[in-house]
């Protein structure tokens, strides 16, 4: 009876050690993926085009700079800043 109990305890300890080892490996892998993703995002962020575009005749001459987003446009003039918001089109579905 003592041999079976010792074998059971030994197997239990080995299983726990194995589970803890796998858990730490997956944690390390997640950190590597998160680190690589973060690095890629930061590198691509620096390659983005300038948000503010100088008006070189594309728009009314009162506009000095502008920027356009998905649902808005912002215009910078000597008299102020103008924000134009666009409504999203409702898609049937």
C-alpha positions in Angstrom: 0.0 0.0 0.0 2.9 2.4 0.8 4.4 1.8 -2.7 1.1 2.8 -4.4 0.8 5.9 -2.3 4.4 6.9 -3.0 3.9 6.3 -6.7 0.7 8.4 -6.7 2.4 11.3 -4.9 5.4 11.1 -7.3 3.1 11.2 -10.3 1.1 14.0 -8.8 4.2 16.1 -8.2 5.5 15.4 -11.7 2.1 16.4 -13.2 2.1 19.7 -11.2 5.6 20.5 -12.2 4.7 19.8 -15.9 1.6 22.0 -15.7 3.6 24.9 -14.1 6.3 24.6 -16.7 3.7 24.8 -19.5 2.0 27.7 -17.9 5.3 29.7 -17.6 6.2 28.8 -21.2 2.8 30.1 -22.5 3.2 33.3 -20.4 6.6 33.9 -22.0 5.3 33.2 -25.5 2.4 35.7 -24.9 4.9 38.3 -23.7 7.1 37.8 -26.8 4.0 38.2 -29.1 2.8 41.3 -27.2 6.3 42.8 -27.3 6.7 42.1 -31.1 3.2 43.5 -31.8 3.9 46.6 -29.7 7.2 47.2 -31.6 5.6 46.8 -35.0 2.9 49.3 -34.0 5.4 51.8 -32.8 7.5 51.5 -35.9 4.5 51.8 -38.2 3.3 54.8 -36.3 6.4 56.8 -37.2 5.8 56.0 -40.9 2.3 57.5 -41.0 1.7 60.6 -43.2 1.4 64.0 -41.7 -2.1 64.6 -40.4 -2.2 68.3 -41.3 -1.9 69.2 -45.0 -0.9 72.6 -46.1 -3.4 74.1 -48.5 -1.5 74.8 -51.8 -4.6 75.6 -53.8 -6.5 72.4 -53.2 -9.2 74.3 -51.2 -10.4 77.9 -50.7 -7.5 80.3 -50.2 -8.8 81.1 -46.7 -7.8 77.6 -45.5 -4.2 77.4 -44.5 -4.1 73.8 -43.3 -6.6 70.9 -43.2 -6.9 67.3 -42.2 -9.5 64.7 -43.2 -10.5 61.6 -41.3 -13.0 58.9 -41.9 -16.0 60.9 -40.7 -14.7 64.4 -40.4 -12.6 67.2 -41.8 -10.9 70.0 -40.0 -10.0 73.3 -41.6 -7.6 75.8 -40.1 -7.9 79.5 -41.2 -6.7 82.8 -39.8 -10.1 83.3 -38.3 -10.5 80.0 -36.5 -10.8 76.2 -36.8 -13.8 74.6 -38.5 -14.8 71.1 -38.0 -17.0 69.4 -40.5 -18.7 66.1 -39.4 -20.0 63.6 -41.9 -22.9 61.2 -41.2 -22.2 57.6 -41.7 -24.3 56.0 -44.3 -26.7 53.4 -42.9 -26.0 50.1 -44.6 -29.0 47.7 -44.9 -28.6 44.5 -43.0 
